[in-house]
C-alpha cells in the first residue's frame, strides 16, 4: 500500500501544478478511484502528514489564506423525514419543536451582518409546512435589510419550488448526499433514494445555485470504498462546497448504540476532497468540534477554509439537536463570531472579507 499511496500523492502533486493557470484551464482530474482509496488508506504518521500537508498546500494555492465565516440560522426543527441518524427525525417525540417567526429570522440575520458575516445560512429540517412562497419571503426580507449572500439548507423539495427560491435571490443551496452507497442511503433514509437526491443536486446546479453537498464519516456499514465513492460523486457533481463531518450517535435514533466516527478518518476524507476538488469551499464543521475539542482547528489545517458559527437565538438553539452537544446556548452570536476570529488568527490565517462566492459564481436574480 505504501507504493500505491506514493503514486497517488505524486499524481496529485503533478495535477495541482497543472491547475495553477486558473479554473478556466482545468484539465480533467487524473485521480481515479484507486488513487482516492490509496489516499484514504494512509495509515502511518508519515503518510498522514504527507496527505494533510498536500491538502493544505492545495488550499493555500487555490483558495488563499482567508477563512470565510458564515452565520447559520436554524429557523425550524420540524422534519417530515425519518433519517436513522438525525435527532430531528419525525419519530423523535421527545423533542420540543419550534418554528421561528419571520421577524426573529430577519433580526438574527441583521445581527449577524452587523457582526461581520457576509453569508447567512437558513437551515431547517425538511419542514414542508413552509411553502416556496414563504421561503421566498424569508430570503427577500433579509436581502432588503442587509447586504449578504444567502444559502438555503432546507432539504428535498419539488423542482418548481427550487425555481422560486432561486428567483427570490437565494445564492446557494446545501443538500448533503450523506452517503454514495445506494443501499446504505435507502436504509438510513426510509422512503428516499440516492438517485432522487442526486437529481435534485443536478437541478439546483442548472438553476444557477452554488451547490453544496457532503457526507457523514463513520456511518455503520460504511467502508473505504464507499468514502471514495462519496468523493467521486461530489467531484462529478462539480459541487462548490462539501460539508464533511463525523457521525455522532443520537440517543433518540435507531443508531443510538453505534460508536461515533473517527476524527482521523474525517481529516483524511477532508484532505482528499481538497486535493480532488481544489476550488471547493470546505467547512471545518461543527460536528468536528463536537467530536474533538480541537477538531475545527485540525480541519482548517487539513484543507478547510470555512467556519459556520451558529447565530440562532438562544431560545431556539438548544432545540436544534441533530446530535448531542451540537449547540452551546451559553455562546451567543457575538461570542461565537469572536471565538471563530480568534481561532482563525491563532492559525496564522485571515478572516475573509467578501461573500466567499465560488470561483464559478453566477449572481442570483434581482429579488
VMD Tcl script that draws the C-alpha trace (Angstrom):
set ca {
  {0.00 0.00 0.00}
  {2.94 2.34 0.60}
  {3.81 2.40 -3.11}
  {0.14 2.98 -4.03}
  {-0.05 5.92 -1.62}
  {3.13 7.47 -3.03}
  {1.84 7.05 -6.59}
  {-1.40 8.78 -5.62}
  {0.43 11.68 -3.96}
  {2.76 12.11 -6.94}
  {-0.22 12.10 -9.33}
  {-2.00 14.66 -7.15}
  {1.03 16.96 -6.92}
  {1.57 16.84 -10.68}
  {-2.08 17.67 -11.31}
  {-2.13 20.53 -8.80}
  {0.88 22.05 -10.56}
  {-1.04 21.93 -13.86}
  {-4.03 23.71 -12.30}
  {-2.16 26.88 -11.34}
  {-3.29 28.55 -14.55}
  {-6.76 29.02 -13.06}
  {-10.16 27.25 -13.00}
  {-10.82 28.05 -16.66}
  {-7.79 25.96 -17.63}
  {-8.64 22.90 -15.53}
  {-7.65 19.58 -17.09}
  {-9.65 16.51 -16.12}
  {-8.73 15.23 -12.68}
  {-6.41 12.24 -13.18}
  {-7.08 10.80 -9.72}
  {-9.06 7.61 -10.19}
  {-10.88 5.51 -7.63}
  {-7.70 3.58 -6.82}
  {-5.78 6.80 -6.16}
  {-8.52 8.15 -3.89}
  {-8.72 4.88 -1.94}
  {-4.92 4.91 -1.55}
  {-5.06 8.43 -0.08}
  {-7.91 7.47 2.26}
  {-5.95 4.39 3.34}
  {-2.98 6.41 4.63}
  {-2.13 4.64 7.87}
  {1.26 5.56 9.32}
  {2.01 9.04 10.61}
  {4.34 9.88 7.74}
  {1.67 9.14 5.14}
  {-1.00 11.02 7.10}
  {1.29 14.04 7.47}
  {2.06 13.99 3.74}
  {-1.64 13.81 2.87}
  {-2.55 16.71 5.16}
  {0.41 18.83 4.02}
  {-0.54 18.29 0.36}
  {-4.13 19.29 1.10}
  {-3.04 22.39 2.99}
  {-0.78 23.33 0.07}
  {-3.74 22.97 -2.32}
  {-5.91 25.08 -0.04}
  {-3.30 27.83 0.16}
  {-2.61 27.91 -3.59}
  {-6.20 27.70 -4.85}
  {-8.28 29.23 -2.03}
  {-5.79 31.54 -0.37}
  {-5.25 32.24 3.30}
  {-8.75 33.52 4.05}
  {-11.28 31.64 6.17}
  {-14.85 32.61 5.35}
  {-17.37 32.97 8.18}
  {-20.98 32.02 7.51}
  {-23.67 32.51 10.13}
  {-26.28 29.76 10.46}
  {-29.87 30.48 11.49}
  {-31.71 27.24 12.29}
  {-35.24 28.53 11.84}
  {-37.21 25.27 12.28}
  {-36.55 21.86 13.83}
  {-39.64 20.22 12.33}
  {-38.88 17.47 9.83}
  {-41.01 15.29 7.56}
  {-38.23 12.70 7.19}
  {-37.24 9.81 9.44}
  {-33.50 9.51 8.87}
  {-31.90 6.97 11.20}
  {-29.01 9.16 12.37}
  {-30.72 12.50 12.97}
  {-32.23 13.80 16.19}
  {-34.73 15.92 14.23}
  {-36.29 12.77 12.73}
  {-40.08 12.74 12.56}
  {-40.49 9.91 15.07}
  {-38.48 11.63 17.82}
  {-41.41 12.54 20.06}
  {-39.12 13.72 22.88}
  {-38.05 16.84 21.00}
  {-39.90 20.11 21.57}
  {-40.49 21.53 18.10}
  {-40.32 25.18 17.03}
  {-40.64 27.48 14.05}
  {-39.06 30.91 14.30}
  {-41.29 33.87 13.37}
  {-40.11 35.76 10.30}
  {-39.30 38.85 12.38}
  {-36.93 36.80 14.55}
  {-35.23 35.30 11.50}
  {-34.69 38.73 9.95}
  {-33.48 40.14 13.28}
  {-30.95 37.32 13.65}
  {-29.71 37.93 10.11}
  {-29.43 41.66 10.81}
  {-27.38 40.99 13.95}
  {-25.16 38.56 12.05}
  {-24.48 41.10 9.31}
  {-23.57 43.73 11.91}
  {-21.04 41.32 13.41}
  {-19.40 40.85 10.02}
  {-20.98 37.78 8.45}
  {-21.28 38.17 4.67}
  {-23.22 34.92 4.25}
  {-26.34 33.86 6.15}
  {-27.30 30.17 6.05}
  {-31.01 29.49 6.52}
  {-31.28 25.92 7.77}
  {-34.11 23.68 8.92}
  {-35.30 20.12 8.88}
  {-37.31 19.09 5.81}
  {-40.17 21.21 7.10}
  {-42.75 21.12 4.32}
  {-45.04 23.43 6.29}
  {-43.01 26.21 4.72}
  {-44.19 26.79 1.17}
  {-41.85 28.05 -1.53}
  {-43.52 31.47 -1.28}
  {-42.80 31.57 2.47}
  {-39.14 30.75 1.85}
  {-39.15 33.40 -0.87}
  {-40.48 35.97 1.59}
  {-37.77 34.96 4.07}
  {-35.00 35.44 1.51}
  {-36.37 38.71 0.15}
  {-36.95 40.16 3.64}
  {-33.35 39.51 4.65}
  {-31.89 40.84 1.40}
  {-33.95 44.04 1.74}
  {-32.44 44.58 5.20}
  {-28.79 43.55 4.83}
  {-26.14 43.01 2.15}
  {-25.41 39.29 2.44}
  {-25.30 36.14 0.35}
  {-27.92 33.59 1.36}
  {-27.51 29.83 1.50}
  {-30.58 27.62 1.87}
  {-30.29 24.26 3.61}
  {-33.87 23.01 3.80}
  {-33.82 19.57 2.23}
  {-35.70 17.95 -0.62}
  {-38.39 19.95 -2.41}
  {-40.25 19.88 -5.71}
  {-38.15 21.27 -8.55}
  {-40.60 24.14 -9.11}
  {-40.07 25.23 -5.50}
  {-36.31 25.42 -6.03}
  {-37.01 27.65 -9.05}
  {-38.99 30.10 -6.91}
  {-36.31 30.18 -4.23}
  {-33.64 30.94 -6.81}
  {-35.82 33.67 -8.31}
  {-36.11 35.20 -4.83}
  {-32.35 35.83 -4.85}
  {-31.02 32.86 -2.88}
  {-27.38 32.36 -3.88}
  {-26.52 28.87 -2.67}
  {-28.15 25.60 -1.72}
  {-26.68 22.98 0.61}
  {-28.11 19.47 0.19}
  {-25.78 16.83 1.58}
  {-25.97 13.40 -0.03}
  {-24.64 11.81 3.23}
  {-23.55 8.53 1.57}
  {-22.97 7.50 -2.04}
  {-23.89 3.86 -1.38}
  {-27.48 3.49 -2.72}
  {-28.35 0.58 -0.40}
  {-26.94 2.29 2.69}
  {-28.68 5.52 1.69}
  {-32.06 3.78 1.35}
  {-31.60 2.01 4.68}
  {-30.77 5.23 6.54}
  {-33.38 7.37 4.74}
  {-36.71 5.49 4.73}
  {-38.78 6.27 1.65}
  {-35.94 8.16 -0.07}
  {-33.36 7.25 -2.70}
  {-29.85 8.37 -3.57}
  {-30.95 8.86 -7.18}
  {-33.61 11.31 -6.05}
  {-31.08 13.28 -4.03}
  {-28.56 13.39 -6.89}
  {-31.20 14.54 -9.38}
  {-32.04 17.45 -7.10}
  {-28.38 18.39 -6.76}
  {-28.04 18.42 -10.55}
  {-31.18 20.52 -10.94}
  {-30.04 23.05 -8.33}
  {-26.81 23.43 -10.27}
  {-28.72 24.00 -13.52}
  {-30.75 26.74 -11.82}
  {-27.54 28.62 -11.09}
  {-27.27 27.93 -7.36}
  {-23.80 27.49 -5.93}
  {-24.37 23.92 -4.80}
  {-23.07 22.22 -1.68}
  {-23.23 18.56 -0.80}
  {-21.33 16.44 1.71}
  {-21.13 13.18 3.60}
  {-21.14 11.71 7.09}
  {-17.97 9.85 8.02}
  {-18.31 6.79 10.25}
  {-21.84 5.63 9.41}
  {-22.46 1.98 10.34}
  {-21.77 -0.14 7.27}
  {-19.53 2.45 5.62}
  {-16.24 1.33 4.03}
  {-13.22 2.98 2.40}
  {-14.78 2.10 -0.96}
  {-17.95 3.99 -0.01}
  {-15.97 7.01 1.19}
  {-14.09 7.05 -2.12}
  {-17.42 6.97 -3.95}
  {-18.59 9.93 -1.84}
  {-15.64 11.98 -3.03}
  {-16.05 10.87 -6.65}
  {-19.74 11.78 -6.56}
  {-19.04 15.28 -5.28}
  {-16.28 15.72 -7.86}
  {-18.55 14.54 -10.67}
  {-21.37 16.82 -9.48}
  {-18.85 19.69 -9.51}
  {-20.07 20.94 -6.14}
  {-18.90 24.31 -4.89}
  {-18.97 23.25 -1.24}
  {-18.51 19.92 0.53}
  {-19.56 19.56 4.16}
  {-17.71 16.65 5.76}
  {-18.26 15.67 9.37}
  {-18.25 12.68 11.68}
  {-21.20 10.50 12.60}
  {-22.27 11.30 16.17}
  {-24.97 8.97 17.54}
  {-28.15 10.47 18.95}
  {-29.94 8.54 21.74}
  {-33.38 9.04 20.16}
  {-32.48 7.36 16.87}
  {-32.12 3.75 15.65}
  {-28.31 4.24 15.53}
  {-28.06 5.22 19.20}
  {-25.87 2.26 20.15}
  {-23.23 2.67 17.44}
  {-19.82 4.29 18.04}
  {-19.10 7.78 16.68}
  {-16.95 8.39 13.63}
  {-13.19 8.64 13.91}
  {-11.64 12.12 13.70}
  {-8.57 10.95 11.82}
  {-10.75 9.37 9.14}
  {-12.68 12.65 8.85}
  {-9.41 14.51 8.31}
  {-8.30 12.05 5.64}
  {-11.60 12.43 3.79}
  {-11.41 16.22 4.09}
  {-7.80 16.35 2.90}
  {-8.52 14.05 -0.04}
  {-11.51 16.21 -1.01}
  {-9.31 19.30 -1.00}
  {-6.84 17.60 -3.33}
  {-9.52 16.25 -5.68}
  {-11.61 19.46 -5.61}
  {-9.08 22.26 -5.03}
  {-11.54 25.12 -5.67}
  {-14.36 23.83 -3.46}
  {-15.22 25.51 -0.18}
  {-14.69 23.04 2.66}
  {-16.04 23.94 6.12}
  {-14.47 22.94 9.39}
  {-17.80 21.56 10.55}
  {-19.45 21.98 13.93}
  {-19.54 18.18 14.23}
  {-15.73 18.11 14.07}
  {-15.63 20.50 17.04}
  {-18.19 18.42 18.92}
  {-16.29 15.17 18.45}
  {-12.88 16.69 19.23}
  {-12.27 19.94 21.19}
  {-9.63 20.87 18.60}
  {-11.50 19.32 15.69}
  {-12.18 22.50 13.76}
  {-8.55 23.65 14.09}
  {-7.42 20.26 12.79}
  {-9.85 20.54 9.89}
  {-8.57 24.00 8.99}
  {-5.03 22.58 8.87}
  {-6.22 19.72 6.62}
  {-7.68 21.85 3.83}
  {-10.80 23.53 5.25}
  {-11.41 27.23 4.58}
  {-14.88 27.96 6.05}
  {-16.33 28.16 9.57}
  {-20.08 28.30 10.10}
  {-20.91 29.63 13.59}
  {-24.47 29.19 14.84}
  {-26.23 32.54 15.27}
  {-29.66 31.10 16.10}
  {-31.23 32.91 19.10}
  {-30.67 31.08 22.39}
  {-34.33 30.17 22.97}
  {-34.27 28.03 19.82}
  {-30.65 26.92 19.59}
  {-30.76 24.10 22.17}
  {-33.74 22.53 20.39}
  {-31.93 22.05 17.07}
  {-30.31 18.84 18.22}
  {-29.23 16.83 15.19}
  {-26.76 15.12 17.52}
  {-25.93 15.61 21.23}
  {-23.69 18.52 22.14}
  {-24.18 20.32 18.83}
  {-25.00 23.76 20.22}
  {-23.86 25.67 23.29}
  {-26.58 28.04 24.40}
  {-24.11 29.98 26.54}
  {-22.33 31.23 23.40}
  {-24.33 33.95 21.66}
  {-23.79 35.18 18.11}
  {-21.28 37.87 19.09}
  {-19.20 35.50 21.21}
  {-19.35 32.79 18.54}
  {-18.07 35.25 15.94}
  {-15.28 36.40 18.26}
  {-14.18 32.82 19.03}
  {-14.11 31.97 15.34}
  {-11.99 35.04 14.56}
  {-9.58 34.18 17.37}
  {-9.26 30.62 16.06}
  {-8.52 31.84 12.55}
  {-5.86 34.30 13.70}
  {-4.24 31.73 16.02}
  {-3.64 29.53 12.96}
  {-1.98 32.32 11.01}
  {-4.98 32.71 8.70}
  {-7.10 35.74 7.77}
  {-10.82 36.40 8.15}
  {-12.46 36.52 4.71}
  {-13.91 39.96 3.95}
  {-16.06 39.14 0.92}
  {-19.08 36.94 0.32}
  {-16.92 33.86 -0.25}
  {-18.58 33.04 -3.55}
  {-17.42 30.16 -5.69}
  {-14.88 30.94 -8.41}
  {-17.67 29.96 -10.82}
  {-20.15 32.34 -9.20}
  {-23.22 33.40 -11.15}
  {-25.14 36.24 -9.46}
  {-28.60 35.48 -8.14}
  {-31.54 37.14 -9.95}
  {-32.60 40.50 -8.58}
  {-35.16 39.97 -5.83}
}
mol new
graphics top color blue
foreach p $ca { graphics top sphere $p radius 0.5 }
foreach p [lrange $ca 0 end-1] q [lrange $ca 1 end] { graphics top cylinder $p $q radius 0.2 }
display resetview
